Structures are given as structure tokens and as C-alpha cells.
Amino acid sequence: MNVLAKDGSMKIQVGANDGETITIDLKKIDSDTLGLNGFNVNGKGTITNKLQR
């Protein structure tokens, strides 16, 4: 299931009566929207900003 694969909304019943709802806007969240293109977690990447001492 790709819950945040695209923009959308979710309506939630918040009261005891019909129509007492709130709508939550959901935005797409993936590596592109987070700016994580090329992010590597397998330990085999290269360091491009080494600390200078």
C-alpha cells in the first residue's frame, strides 16, 4: 500500500452526528519530494564533504 504516493485527502468523523467531520490534506512524500535522490544507506557510498581539520 502506498499511502502517501500521491496528494489526496482523508475525511474523519469527529462527532456523534453525521457531517461532523474534518478533512486532512495529505501530500505526496517520497525520496524525490524529500530531496533524497542518491541517498545511500548500504555503507558503500562516497563522502563528498569530508571534515577539514
C-alpha positions as CSV (number, residue, x, y, z in Angstrom):
1,M,0.0,0.0,0.0
2,N,1.4,3.4,-1.0
3,V,-0.4,5.7,1.5
4,L,1.4,8.9,0.5
5,A,2.2,8.0,-3.1
6,K,0.2,11.0,-4.3
7,D,-1.6,14.1,-3.0
8,G,-5.0,13.4,-1.5
9,S,-7.3,14.0,1.5
10,M,-8.8,12.0,4.3
11,K,-12.1,12.7,5.9
12,I,-12.5,11.7,9.6
13,Q,-15.7,11.6,11.6
14,V,-15.1,13.6,14.8
15,G,-18.6,14.0,16.3
16,A,-21.6,11.8,17.1
17,N,-23.7,13.2,14.3
18,D,-23.4,12.8,10.6
19,G,-21.5,15.6,8.9
20,E,-19.3,16.3,11.9
21,T,-16.0,15.7,10.1
22,I,-12.6,17.1,9.5
23,T,-10.7,16.8,6.3
24,I,-6.9,16.3,6.4
25,D,-4.9,17.2,3.3
26,L,-2.2,14.6,2.5
27,K,0.8,15.5,0.3
28,K,3.0,13.1,-1.6
29,I,6.0,12.1,0.3
30,D,8.8,10.1,-1.4
31,S,12.6,10.4,-1.8
32,D,12.1,13.0,-4.6
33,T,9.9,15.3,-2.6
34,L,12.2,15.0,0.4
35,G,15.3,15.7,-1.7
36,L,16.9,12.4,-1.0
37,N,17.8,11.4,-4.6
38,G,21.0,9.4,-4.4
39,F,20.7,8.9,-0.6
40,N,22.6,5.7,0.2
41,V,22.2,3.6,3.3
42,N,24.2,0.5,2.4
43,G,27.5,1.8,3.6
44,K,29.2,1.8,0.2
45,G,28.8,5.4,-0.7
46,T,31.5,8.1,-1.1
47,I,32.0,11.1,1.1
48,T,31.8,14.3,-0.8
49,N,32.1,16.7,2.1
50,K,35.0,15.5,4.3
51,L,35.6,17.4,7.5
52,Q,38.7,19.6,7.2
53,R,40.8,19.9,10.4
